[in-house]
């Protein structure tokens, strides 16, 4: 593997790839860009980056190949052709397109067949945060490759860490966090619908939810402790109480004529937990249901 870490290619100049390339350029790294649709290179100031005519040219000009296209399939279509594979020996591929753990592991194995090293990165930020302290990127894979990419990692800013040498770990952890993000977002939309239907001012709703963030943090902390210990005894609240609350939220929604599907889904989990005899312990016991369904 190369020890030089200043020549970086960015492959894919969508919303995220463009931000990554601009952050690298702002950090004075030698940046070469390539995008399937050449028009997207026009947003770069003349001289700020080198614009490659072909993907193979971009790879040849660089030691670190940052990839940020739609997904792993698009990456494979681009890279797994003879004219590109023959340029990859000794390079580090930093895959920042979103993927799954199994795809990251498979891509890592493929990289070794062409003499390259694969580092998987999962961006937990919007494009405007790249290059600022609001950026967070989780990496997993080869430590030496991560260290060789230090200048690029620093240029992206914020909190970046290598969480393990299994290339699938970053994708696993980021999807775990995304599942909270979407549950929270969809839950808040249901809450906003209740407020709207019952004429509770939405700013009041926002203020109250914001003030409750520390409570959500406590729930996270206690749940992880319970799951880790396999002990779901709780001195705070039981699944039976939660099942009652969910039935009540469902009734509020019915009275207000709302879409009840999200609440019904949660209610099904709670009811199954009660039927399995878990009513007297904490909600975290439902982890068993999530874990066992494949
Ligand atoms: N935007 C975000 O907030 C964000 C946050 C975290 C992670 N990400 C991840 O970053 C990646 C890129 O997202 P984005 O927001 O930059 O998306 P985007 O603006 O839609 O850009 C998509 C990029 O992928 C390229 N692409 C798509 N299909 C391709 C194919 N078959 N062959 C070659 N290139 C292809 C596009 O090339 P053309 O210009 O030629 O179409 C473009 O460069 C995704 O995996 C996304 O999940 C994005």
py3Dmol code that shows the C-alpha trace and the ligand (Angstrom):
import py3Dmol

protein = """\
ATOM      1  CA  UNK A   1       0.000   0.000   0.000  1.00  0.00           C
ATOM      2  CA  UNK A   2       1.123   3.539  -0.676  1.00  0.00           C
ATOM      3  CA  UNK A   3       2.256   5.785   2.138  1.00  0.00           C
ATOM      4  CA  UNK A   4       1.586   8.970   0.167  1.00  0.00           C
ATOM      5  CA  UNK A   5      -1.680  10.536   1.154  1.00  0.00           C
ATOM      6  CA  UNK A   6      -1.932  13.810  -0.699  1.00  0.00           C
ATOM      7  CA  UNK A   7      -3.229  12.771  -4.142  1.00  0.00           C
ATOM      8  CA  UNK A   8      -6.926  12.049  -3.860  1.00  0.00           C
ATOM      9  CA  UNK A   9      -9.511  11.230  -6.515  1.00  0.00           C
ATOM     10  CA  UNK A  10     -13.203  11.864  -5.948  1.00  0.00           C
ATOM     11  CA  UNK A  11     -15.437   9.683  -8.078  1.00  0.00           C
ATOM     12  CA  UNK A  12     -19.027  10.897  -8.149  1.00  0.00           C
ATOM     13  CA  UNK A  13     -19.893  14.589  -7.996  1.00  0.00           C
ATOM     14  CA  UNK A  14     -23.462  14.526  -6.807  1.00  0.00           C
ATOM     15  CA  UNK A  15     -24.523  16.631  -3.834  1.00  0.00           C
ATOM     16  CA  UNK A  16     -22.270  14.727  -1.447  1.00  0.00           C
ATOM     17  CA  UNK A  17     -19.344  13.967  -3.756  1.00  0.00           C
ATOM     18  CA  UNK A  18     -19.029  17.650  -4.741  1.00  0.00           C
ATOM     19  CA  UNK A  19     -18.861  18.680  -1.081  1.00  0.00           C
ATOM     20  CA  UNK A  20     -16.214  16.045  -0.383  1.00  0.00           C
ATOM     21  CA  UNK A  21     -14.111  17.216  -3.345  1.00  0.00           C
ATOM     22  CA  UNK A  22     -14.415  20.860  -2.296  1.00  0.00           C
ATOM     23  CA  UNK A  23     -13.346  20.050   1.271  1.00  0.00           C
ATOM     24  CA  UNK A  24     -10.296  18.157   0.006  1.00  0.00           C
ATOM     25  CA  UNK A  25      -9.387  20.986  -2.332  1.00  0.00           C
ATOM     26  CA  UNK A  26      -9.821  23.553   0.475  1.00  0.00           C
ATOM     27  CA  UNK A  27      -7.341  21.502   2.518  1.00  0.00           C
ATOM     28  CA  UNK A  28      -4.787  21.875  -0.298  1.00  0.00           C
ATOM     29  CA  UNK A  29      -4.747  18.222  -1.268  1.00  0.00           C
ATOM     30  CA  UNK A  30      -4.115  17.359  -4.893  1.00  0.00           C
ATOM     31  CA  UNK A  31      -7.619  16.500  -6.038  1.00  0.00           C
ATOM     32  CA  UNK A  32      -8.704  14.839  -9.269  1.00  0.00           C
ATOM     33  CA  UNK A  33     -12.411  14.451  -9.945  1.00  0.00           C
ATOM     34  CA  UNK A  34     -14.475  12.358 -12.306  1.00  0.00           C
ATOM     35  CA  UNK A  35     -18.223  12.085 -12.741  1.00  0.00           C
ATOM     36  CA  UNK A  36     -20.304   9.995 -15.127  1.00  0.00           C
ATOM     37  CA  UNK A  37     -22.064  13.152 -16.310  1.00  0.00           C
ATOM     38  CA  UNK A  38     -19.225  15.591 -17.101  1.00  0.00           C
ATOM     39  CA  UNK A  39     -21.404  18.717 -16.682  1.00  0.00           C
ATOM     40  CA  UNK A  40     -21.196  18.317 -12.889  1.00  0.00           C
ATOM     41  CA  UNK A  41     -17.513  19.288 -12.961  1.00  0.00           C
ATOM     42  CA  UNK A  42     -18.537  22.826 -13.980  1.00  0.00           C
ATOM     43  CA  UNK A  43     -19.222  23.895 -10.391  1.00  0.00           C
ATOM     44  CA  UNK A  44     -15.494  23.738  -9.578  1.00  0.00           C
ATOM     45  CA  UNK A  45     -13.381  26.894  -9.772  1.00  0.00           C
ATOM     46  CA  UNK A  46     -10.799  26.667 -12.562  1.00  0.00           C
ATOM     47  CA  UNK A  47      -7.592  25.167 -11.209  1.00  0.00           C
ATOM     48  CA  UNK A  48      -9.109  24.069  -7.887  1.00  0.00           C
ATOM     49  CA  UNK A  49      -9.167  20.428  -8.973  1.00  0.00           C
ATOM     50  CA  UNK A  50      -7.943  18.350 -11.898  1.00  0.00           C
ATOM     51  CA  UNK A  51     -10.773  17.066 -14.058  1.00  0.00           C
ATOM     52  CA  UNK A  52     -10.122  13.583 -15.438  1.00  0.00           C
ATOM     53  CA  UNK A  53     -11.516  12.538 -18.816  1.00  0.00           C
ATOM     54  CA  UNK A  54     -11.958   8.946 -17.715  1.00  0.00           C
ATOM     55  CA  UNK A  55     -12.292   7.054 -14.476  1.00  0.00           C
ATOM     56  CA  UNK A  56      -9.075   5.177 -15.248  1.00  0.00           C
ATOM     57  CA  UNK A  57      -7.253   8.523 -15.614  1.00  0.00           C
ATOM     58  CA  UNK A  58      -8.567   9.700 -12.234  1.00  0.00           C
ATOM     59  CA  UNK A  59      -7.453   6.468 -10.549  1.00  0.00           C
ATOM     60  CA  UNK A  60      -4.012   6.602 -12.191  1.00  0.00           C
ATOM     61  CA  UNK A  61      -3.470  10.171 -10.950  1.00  0.00           C
ATOM     62  CA  UNK A  62      -4.269   9.380  -7.303  1.00  0.00           C
ATOM     63  CA  UNK A  63      -3.253   7.290  -4.297  1.00  0.00           C
ATOM     64  CA  UNK A  64      -6.582   7.499  -2.511  1.00  0.00           C
ATOM     65  CA  UNK A  65      -9.810   6.944  -4.437  1.00  0.00           C
ATOM     66  CA  UNK A  66     -12.849   8.397  -2.675  1.00  0.00           C
ATOM     67  CA  UNK A  67     -16.035   6.984  -4.182  1.00  0.00           C
ATOM     68  CA  UNK A  68     -19.387   8.681  -3.633  1.00  0.00           C
ATOM     69  CA  UNK A  69     -21.905   7.477  -6.175  1.00  0.00           C
ATOM     70  CA  UNK A  70     -25.454   6.189  -5.753  1.00  0.00           C
ATOM     71  CA  UNK A  71     -24.549   2.813  -4.266  1.00  0.00           C
ATOM     72  CA  UNK A  72     -22.274  -0.236  -4.337  1.00  0.00           C
ATOM     73  CA  UNK A  73     -23.861  -1.590  -7.528  1.00  0.00           C
ATOM     74  CA  UNK A  74     -23.025   1.613  -9.419  1.00  0.00           C
ATOM     75  CA  UNK A  75     -19.493   1.430  -7.976  1.00  0.00           C
ATOM     76  CA  UNK A  76     -19.045  -2.156  -9.151  1.00  0.00           C
ATOM     77  CA  UNK A  77     -20.268  -1.266 -12.654  1.00  0.00           C
ATOM     78  CA  UNK A  78     -17.701   1.536 -12.814  1.00  0.00           C
ATOM     79  CA  UNK A  79     -14.681  -0.165 -11.231  1.00  0.00           C
ATOM     80  CA  UNK A  80     -14.930  -3.826 -12.156  1.00  0.00           C
ATOM     81  CA  UNK A  81     -13.741  -3.364 -15.709  1.00  0.00           C
ATOM     82  CA  UNK A  82     -10.257  -4.270 -16.900  1.00  0.00           C
ATOM     83  CA  UNK A  83      -9.210  -0.700 -17.795  1.00  0.00           C
ATOM     84  CA  UNK A  84      -9.836   0.473 -14.203  1.00  0.00           C
ATOM     85  CA  UNK A  85      -8.860  -2.666 -12.285  1.00  0.00           C
ATOM     86  CA  UNK A  86      -5.383  -2.594 -13.795  1.00  0.00           C
ATOM     87  CA  UNK A  87      -4.811   0.884 -12.268  1.00  0.00           C
ATOM     88  CA  UNK A  88      -5.811  -0.025  -8.722  1.00  0.00           C
ATOM     89  CA  UNK A  89      -2.774  -1.879  -7.345  1.00  0.00           C
ATOM     90  CA  UNK A  90      -1.441  -0.182  -4.190  1.00  0.00           C
ATOM     91  CA  UNK A  91      -4.334   2.277  -3.929  1.00  0.00           C
ATOM     92  CA  UNK A  92      -6.797   2.806  -1.111  1.00  0.00           C
ATOM     93  CA  UNK A  93     -10.451   2.890  -2.137  1.00  0.00           C
ATOM     94  CA  UNK A  94     -12.506   4.887   0.376  1.00  0.00           C
ATOM     95  CA  UNK A  95     -16.075   3.866  -0.319  1.00  0.00           C
ATOM     96  CA  UNK A  96     -18.397   6.628   0.918  1.00  0.00           C
ATOM     97  CA  UNK A  97     -21.464   5.512  -1.039  1.00  0.00           C
ATOM     98  CA  UNK A  98     -24.109   4.078   1.256  1.00  0.00           C
ATOM     99  CA  UNK A  99     -24.173   0.293   1.493  1.00  0.00           C
ATOM    100  CA  UNK A 100     -24.917  -2.754   3.590  1.00  0.00           C
ATOM    101  CA  UNK A 101     -22.432  -4.691   5.748  1.00  0.00           C
ATOM    102  CA  UNK A 102     -22.418  -7.643   3.347  1.00  0.00           C
ATOM    103  CA  UNK A 103     -21.768  -5.407   0.338  1.00  0.00           C
ATOM    104  CA  UNK A 104     -18.897  -3.691   2.163  1.00  0.00           C
ATOM    105  CA  UNK A 105     -17.334  -7.058   3.003  1.00  0.00           C
ATOM    106  CA  UNK A 106     -17.718  -8.306  -0.558  1.00  0.00           C
ATOM    107  CA  UNK A 107     -16.201  -5.087  -1.973  1.00  0.00           C
ATOM    108  CA  UNK A 108     -13.282  -5.441   0.418  1.00  0.00           C
ATOM    109  CA  UNK A 109     -12.598  -8.964  -0.846  1.00  0.00           C
ATOM    110  CA  UNK A 110     -12.792  -7.788  -4.458  1.00  0.00           C
ATOM    111  CA  UNK A 111     -10.344  -4.928  -3.713  1.00  0.00           C
ATOM    112  CA  UNK A 112      -7.707  -7.391  -2.542  1.00  0.00           C
ATOM    113  CA  UNK A 113      -8.015  -9.312  -5.821  1.00  0.00           C
ATOM    114  CA  UNK A 114      -6.852  -6.189  -7.690  1.00  0.00           C
ATOM    115  CA  UNK A 115      -4.149  -5.308  -5.141  1.00  0.00           C
ATOM    116  CA  UNK A 116      -6.056  -2.409  -3.574  1.00  0.00           C
ATOM    117  CA  UNK A 117      -7.286  -1.837  -0.022  1.00  0.00           C
ATOM    118  CA  UNK A 118     -10.928  -1.040   0.685  1.00  0.00           C
ATOM    119  CA  UNK A 119     -11.982   1.269   3.496  1.00  0.00           C
ATOM    120  CA  UNK A 120     -15.705   1.601   4.099  1.00  0.00           C
ATOM    121  CA  UNK A 121     -17.030   4.950   5.264  1.00  0.00           C
ATOM    122  CA  UNK A 122     -20.566   5.881   6.245  1.00  0.00           C
ATOM    123  CA  UNK A 123     -21.324   9.586   6.226  1.00  0.00           C
ATOM    124  CA  UNK A 124     -23.595  10.661   9.062  1.00  0.00           C
ATOM    125  CA  UNK A 125     -24.044  14.241   7.871  1.00  0.00           C
ATOM    126  CA  UNK A 126     -25.557  16.368   5.131  1.00  0.00           C
ATOM    127  CA  UNK A 127     -23.333  17.784   2.363  1.00  0.00           C
ATOM    128  CA  UNK A 128     -23.180  21.266   3.931  1.00  0.00           C
ATOM    129  CA  UNK A 129     -21.518  19.781   7.021  1.00  0.00           C
ATOM    130  CA  UNK A 130     -18.572  18.296   5.121  1.00  0.00           C
ATOM    131  CA  UNK A 131     -15.389  20.162   6.017  1.00  0.00           C
ATOM    132  CA  UNK A 132     -16.949  21.521   9.222  1.00  0.00           C
ATOM    133  CA  UNK A 133     -17.075  20.297  12.801  1.00  0.00           C
ATOM    134  CA  UNK A 134     -20.637  19.061  12.152  1.00  0.00           C
ATOM    135  CA  UNK A 135     -19.333  16.260   9.936  1.00  0.00           C
ATOM    136  CA  UNK A 136     -19.272  12.690  11.232  1.00  0.00           C
ATOM    137  CA  UNK A 137     -18.009   9.753   9.221  1.00  0.00           C
ATOM    138  CA  UNK A 138     -17.708   6.202  10.541  1.00  0.00           C
ATOM    139  CA  UNK A 139     -14.999   4.096   8.950  1.00  0.00           C
ATOM    140  CA  UNK A 140     -14.297   0.380   9.120  1.00  0.00           C
ATOM    141  CA  UNK A 141     -11.599  -1.734   7.528  1.00  0.00           C
ATOM    142  CA  UNK A 142      -7.828  -1.830   7.420  1.00  0.00           C
ATOM    143  CA  UNK A 143      -6.152   0.421  10.039  1.00  0.00           C
ATOM    144  CA  UNK A 144      -3.060   1.093   7.937  1.00  0.00           C
ATOM    145  CA  UNK A 145      -5.313   2.212   5.059  1.00  0.00           C
ATOM    146  CA  UNK A 146      -7.221   4.498   7.424  1.00  0.00           C
ATOM    147  CA  UNK A 147      -3.979   6.036   8.645  1.00  0.00           C
ATOM    148  CA  UNK A 148      -2.758   6.512   5.066  1.00  0.00           C
ATOM    149  CA  UNK A 149      -5.939   8.538   4.437  1.00  0.00           C
ATOM    150  CA  UNK A 150      -5.372  10.832   7.404  1.00  0.00           C
ATOM    151  CA  UNK A 151      -5.124  14.072   5.387  1.00  0.00           C
ATOM    152  CA  UNK A 152      -8.385  13.331   3.576  1.00  0.00           C
ATOM    153  CA  UNK A 153     -10.129  12.207   6.771  1.00  0.00           C
ATOM    154  CA  UNK A 154      -9.023  15.429   8.492  1.00  0.00           C
ATOM    155  CA  UNK A 155     -10.146  17.520   5.499  1.00  0.00           C
ATOM    156  CA  UNK A 156     -13.699  16.157   5.835  1.00  0.00           C
ATOM    157  CA  UNK A 157     -13.658  17.555   9.374  1.00  0.00           C
ATOM    158  CA  UNK A 158     -15.715  16.822  12.450  1.00  0.00           C
ATOM    159  CA  UNK A 159     -15.685  13.502  14.206  1.00  0.00           C
ATOM    160  CA  UNK A 160     -14.305  10.638  12.183  1.00  0.00           C
ATOM    161  CA  UNK A 161     -13.301   7.338  13.629  1.00  0.00           C
ATOM    162  CA  UNK A 162     -12.266   3.862  12.600  1.00  0.00           C
ATOM    163  CA  UNK A 163     -14.653   1.646  14.521  1.00  0.00           C
ATOM    164  CA  UNK A 164     -13.198  -1.751  13.614  1.00  0.00           C
ATOM    165  CA  UNK A 165     -11.332  -3.818  11.074  1.00  0.00           C
ATOM    166  CA  UNK A 166     -14.410  -5.709   9.839  1.00  0.00           C
ATOM    167  CA  UNK A 167     -15.331  -3.686   6.715  1.00  0.00           C
ATOM    168  CA  UNK A 168     -19.056  -4.238   7.409  1.00  0.00           C
ATOM    169  CA  UNK A 169     -19.066  -2.567  10.832  1.00  0.00           C
ATOM    170  CA  UNK A 170     -19.526   1.042   9.701  1.00  0.00           C
ATOM    171  CA  UNK A 171     -22.520   0.145   7.529  1.00  0.00           C
ATOM    172  CA  UNK A 172     -24.030  -1.896  10.359  1.00  0.00           C
ATOM    173  CA  UNK A 173     -23.659   0.900  12.911  1.00  0.00           C
ATOM    174  CA  UNK A 174     -24.881   3.621  10.581  1.00  0.00           C
ATOM    175  CA  UNK A 175     -27.980   1.602   9.662  1.00  0.00           C
ATOM    176  CA  UNK A 176     -28.625   0.990  13.359  1.00  0.00           C
ATOM    177  CA  UNK A 177     -28.535   4.742  13.957  1.00  0.00           C
ATOM    178  CA  UNK A 178     -30.661   5.407  10.867  1.00  0.00           C
ATOM    179  CA  UNK A 179     -33.339   3.112  12.250  1.00  0.00           C
ATOM    180  CA  UNK A 180     -33.599   5.447  15.257  1.00  0.00           C
ATOM    181  CA  UNK A 181     -33.608   8.493  12.982  1.00  0.00           C
ATOM    182  CA  UNK A 182     -36.553   7.189  10.965  1.00  0.00           C
ATOM    183  CA  UNK A 183     -38.508   5.921  13.975  1.00  0.00           C
ATOM    184  CA  UNK A 184     -38.050   9.323  15.565  1.00  0.00           C
ATOM    185  CA  UNK A 185     -38.989  11.204  12.389  1.00  0.00           C
ATOM    186  CA  UNK A 186     -42.092   9.125  11.685  1.00  0.00           C
ATOM    187  CA  UNK A 187     -43.089   9.227  15.353  1.00  0.00           C
ATOM    188  CA  UNK A 188     -42.822  12.990  15.403  1.00  0.00           C
ATOM    189  CA  UNK A 189     -44.983  13.218  12.272  1.00  0.00           C
ATOM    190  CA  UNK A 190     -47.652  11.175  14.037  1.00  0.00           C
ATOM    191  CA  UNK A 191     -47.332  13.477  17.047  1.00  0.00           C
ATOM    192  CA  UNK A 192     -47.608  16.550  14.836  1.00  0.00           C
ATOM    193  CA  UNK A 193     -50.774  15.087  13.255  1.00  0.00           C
ATOM    194  CA  UNK A 194     -52.311  14.612  16.716  1.00  0.00           C
ATOM    195  CA  UNK A 195     -51.440  18.214  17.667  1.00  0.00           C
ATOM    196  CA  UNK A 196     -52.786  19.556  14.391  1.00  0.00           C
ATOM    197  CA  UNK A 197     -56.041  17.597  14.696  1.00  0.00           C
ATOM    198  CA  UNK A 198     -56.508  18.622  18.334  1.00  0.00           C
ATOM    199  CA  UNK A 199     -55.482  22.262  17.756  1.00  0.00           C
ATOM    200  CA  UNK A 200     -52.332  22.136  19.908  1.00  0.00           C
ATOM    201  CA  UNK A 201     -49.882  24.744  18.489  1.00  0.00           C
ATOM    202  CA  UNK A 202     -46.975  22.970  16.778  1.00  0.00           C
ATOM    203  CA  UNK A 203     -44.314  25.279  18.299  1.00  0.00           C
ATOM    204  CA  UNK A 204     -45.520  24.096  21.726  1.00  0.00           C
ATOM    205  CA  UNK A 205     -45.092  20.496  20.570  1.00  0.00           C
ATOM    206  CA  UNK A 206     -41.562  21.265  19.344  1.00  0.00           C
ATOM    207  CA  UNK A 207     -40.606  22.990  22.590  1.00  0.00           C
ATOM    208  CA  UNK A 208     -41.813  20.110  24.745  1.00  0.00           C
ATOM    209  CA  UNK A 209     -40.117  17.425  22.643  1.00  0.00           C
ATOM    210  CA  UNK A 210     -36.841  19.364  22.711  1.00  0.00           C
ATOM    211  CA  UNK A 211     -37.015  19.625  26.481  1.00  0.00           C
ATOM    212  CA  UNK A 212     -37.474  15.838  26.676  1.00  0.00           C
ATOM    213  CA  UNK A 213     -34.274  14.927  24.786  1.00  0.00           C
ATOM    214  CA  UNK A 214     -32.427  14.045  28.026  1.00  0.00           C
ATOM    215  CA  UNK A 215     -35.171  11.515  28.790  1.00  0.00           C
ATOM    216  CA  UNK A 216     -34.636   9.863  25.380  1.00  0.00           C
ATOM    217  CA  UNK A 217     -30.931   9.681  26.261  1.00  0.00           C
ATOM    218  CA  UNK A 218     -31.787   7.908  29.528  1.00  0.00           C
ATOM    219  CA  UNK A 219     -33.989   5.412  27.668  1.00  0.00           C
ATOM    220  CA  UNK A 220     -31.134   4.692  25.255  1.00  0.00           C
ATOM    221  CA  UNK A 221     -28.682   4.186  28.071  1.00  0.00           C
ATOM    222  CA  UNK A 222     -30.935   1.941  30.174  1.00  0.00           C
ATOM    223  CA  UNK A 223     -32.052  -0.115  27.162  1.00  0.00           C
ATOM    224  CA  UNK A 224     -28.483  -0.810  26.037  1.00  0.00           C
ATOM    225  CA  UNK A 225     -27.577  -1.830  29.604  1.00  0.00           C
ATOM    226  CA  UNK A 226     -30.561  -4.201  29.801  1.00  0.00           C
ATOM    227  CA  UNK A 227     -29.909  -5.760  26.385  1.00  0.00           C
ATOM    228  CA  UNK A 228     -26.207  -6.193  27.150  1.00  0.00           C
ATOM    229  CA  UNK A 229     -26.962  -7.857  30.498  1.00  0.00           C
ATOM    230  CA  UNK A 230     -29.928  -9.866  29.188  1.00  0.00           C
ATOM    231  CA  UNK A 231     -31.774  -8.623  32.274  1.00  0.00           C
ATOM    232  CA  UNK A 232     -34.950  -6.641  31.596  1.00  0.00           C
ATOM    233  CA  UNK A 233     -36.156  -5.999  35.164  1.00  0.00           C
ATOM    234  CA  UNK A 234     -37.072  -2.320  35.352  1.00  0.00           C
ATOM    235  CA  UNK A 235     -37.793  -0.026  38.227  1.00  0.00           C
ATOM    236  CA  UNK A 236     -39.067   2.675  35.857  1.00  0.00           C
ATOM    237  CA  UNK A 237     -41.830   1.247  33.699  1.00  0.00           C
ATOM    238  CA  UNK A 238     -43.117  -2.072  32.389  1.00  0.00           C
ATOM    239  CA  UNK A 239     -44.156  -3.328  28.981  1.00  0.00           C
ATOM    240  CA  UNK A 240     -47.699  -3.671  30.319  1.00  0.00           C
ATOM    241  CA  UNK A 241     -47.795   0.065  31.052  1.00  0.00           C
ATOM    242  CA  UNK A 242     -46.382   0.827  27.597  1.00  0.00           C
ATOM    243  CA  UNK A 243     -48.953  -1.430  25.916  1.00  0.00           C
ATOM    244  CA  UNK A 244     -51.659   0.600  27.702  1.00  0.00           C
ATOM    245  CA  UNK A 245     -50.097   3.859  26.493  1.00  0.00           C
ATOM    246  CA  UNK A 246     -49.947   2.576  22.917  1.00  0.00           C
ATOM    247  CA  UNK A 247     -53.614   1.549  23.044  1.00  0.00           C
ATOM    248  CA  UNK A 248     -54.364   5.070  24.234  1.00  0.00           C
ATOM    249  CA  UNK A 249     -52.337   6.719  21.423  1.00  0.00           C
ATOM    250  CA  UNK A 250     -54.253   4.509  18.971  1.00  0.00           C
ATOM    251  CA  UNK A 251     -57.554   5.707  20.487  1.00  0.00           C
ATOM    252  CA  UNK A 252     -56.479   9.367  20.267  1.00  0.00           C
ATOM    253  CA  UNK A 253     -55.663   8.820  16.589  1.00  0.00           C
ATOM    254  CA  UNK A 254     -58.972   7.069  15.911  1.00  0.00           C
ATOM    255  CA  UNK A 255     -60.942   9.876  17.592  1.00  0.00           C
ATOM    256  CA  UNK A 256     -59.078  12.425  15.474  1.00  0.00           C
ATOM    257  CA  UNK A 257     -59.505  10.398  12.274  1.00  0.00           C
ATOM    258  CA  UNK A 258     -55.742   9.931  11.750  1.00  0.00           C
ATOM    259  CA  UNK A 259     -53.793   7.284   9.860  1.00  0.00           C
ATOM    260  CA  UNK A 260     -53.198   4.666  12.565  1.00  0.00           C
ATOM    261  CA  UNK A 261     -50.694   2.353  10.815  1.00  0.00           C
ATOM    262  CA  UNK A 262     -47.534   3.438  12.635  1.00  0.00           C
ATOM    263  CA  UNK A 263     -49.121   3.125  16.072  1.00  0.00           C
ATOM    264  CA  UNK A 264     -50.717  -0.203  15.130  1.00  0.00           C
ATOM    265  CA  UNK A 265     -47.304  -1.560  14.150  1.00  0.00           C
ATOM    266  CA  UNK A 266     -45.852  -0.629  17.561  1.00  0.00           C
ATOM    267  CA  UNK A 267     -48.945  -1.974  19.301  1.00  0.00           C
ATOM    268  CA  UNK A 268     -48.482  -5.373  17.604  1.00  0.00           C
ATOM    269  CA  UNK A 269     -44.971  -5.675  19.074  1.00  0.00           C
ATOM    270  CA  UNK A 270     -46.195  -4.747  22.538  1.00  0.00           C
ATOM    271  CA  UNK A 271     -49.145  -7.171  22.374  1.00  0.00           C
ATOM    272  CA  UNK A 272     -46.884 -10.012  21.262  1.00  0.00           C
ATOM    273  CA  UNK A 273     -44.562  -9.236  24.173  1.00  0.00           C
ATOM    274  CA  UNK A 274     -47.485  -9.402  26.593  1.00  0.00           C
ATOM    275  CA  UNK A 275     -48.634 -12.714  25.069  1.00  0.00           C
ATOM    276  CA  UNK A 276     -45.111 -14.065  25.548  1.00  0.00           C
ATOM    277  CA  UNK A 277     -45.374 -13.245  29.271  1.00  0.00           C
ATOM    278  CA  UNK A 278     -43.104 -10.171  29.353  1.00  0.00           C
ATOM    279  CA  UNK A 279     -45.625  -7.674  30.750  1.00  0.00           C
ATOM    280  CA  UNK A 280     -43.843  -7.131  34.056  1.00  0.00           C
ATOM    281  CA  UNK A 281     -40.408  -6.196  32.682  1.00  0.00           C
ATOM    282  CA  UNK A 282     -39.097  -3.201  30.715  1.00  0.00           C
ATOM    283  CA  UNK A 283     -39.783  -2.439  27.035  1.00  0.00           C
ATOM    284  CA  UNK A 284     -36.224  -3.424  26.126  1.00  0.00           C
ATOM    285  CA  UNK A 285     -37.341  -7.044  26.398  1.00  0.00           C
ATOM    286  CA  UNK A 286     -38.849  -6.598  22.915  1.00  0.00           C
ATOM    287  CA  UNK A 287     -35.258  -6.677  21.640  1.00  0.00           C
ATOM    288  CA  UNK A 288     -35.766 -10.452  21.626  1.00  0.00           C
ATOM    289  CA  UNK A 289     -38.504 -10.076  19.018  1.00  0.00           C
ATOM    290  CA  UNK A 290     -36.433  -7.765  16.828  1.00  0.00           C
ATOM    291  CA  UNK A 291     -33.388 -10.010  17.144  1.00  0.00           C
ATOM    292  CA  UNK A 292     -35.174 -13.235  16.261  1.00  0.00           C
ATOM    293  CA  UNK A 293     -37.132 -12.122  13.215  1.00  0.00           C
ATOM    294  CA  UNK A 294     -35.131 -12.840  10.073  1.00  0.00           C
TER     295      UNK A 294
END
"""
ligand_1 = """\
48
LIG
N -26.734 13.697 0.345
C -26.659 13.281 1.598
O -27.144 13.940 2.531
C -25.935 12.002 1.929
C -25.648 11.722 3.295
C -24.974 10.536 3.600
C -24.622 9.656 2.598
N -24.934 9.957 1.291
C -24.576 8.959 0.272
O -23.716 9.519 -0.698
C -23.962 8.876 -1.956
C -24.182 9.943 -3.016
O -25.309 10.730 -2.602
P -25.599 12.157 -3.228
O -26.459 12.884 -2.248
O -24.356 12.786 -3.721
O -26.514 11.722 -4.468
P -26.742 12.488 -5.846
O -26.633 13.957 -5.679
O -28.002 11.926 -6.394
O -25.525 12.008 -6.752
C -25.446 10.662 -7.169
C -24.092 10.442 -7.798
O -23.998 9.053 -8.164
C -23.687 8.990 -9.550
N -24.282 7.787 -10.114
C -25.529 7.315 -9.892
N -25.694 6.161 -10.572
C -24.533 5.931 -11.231
C -24.086 4.894 -12.087
N -24.868 3.855 -12.396
N -22.825 4.986 -12.591
C -22.033 6.038 -12.274
N -22.389 7.042 -11.465
C -23.632 6.981 -10.942
C -24.256 10.263 -10.145
O -23.649 10.498 -11.390
P -24.412 11.416 -12.500
O -24.146 12.838 -12.108
O -23.794 10.990 -13.748
O -25.881 11.040 -12.406
C -23.849 11.270 -9.061
O -22.487 11.581 -9.156
C -25.161 7.949 -1.762
O -24.737 6.630 -1.560
C -25.805 8.522 -0.511
O -26.555 7.545 0.203
C -25.565 11.102 0.935
"""
view = py3Dmol.view(width=600, height=400)
view.addModel(protein, "pdb")
view.setStyle({"model": 0}, {"cartoon": {"style": "trace"}})
view.addModel(ligand_1, "xyz")
view.setStyle({"model": 1}, {"stick": {}})
view.zoomTo()
view.show()
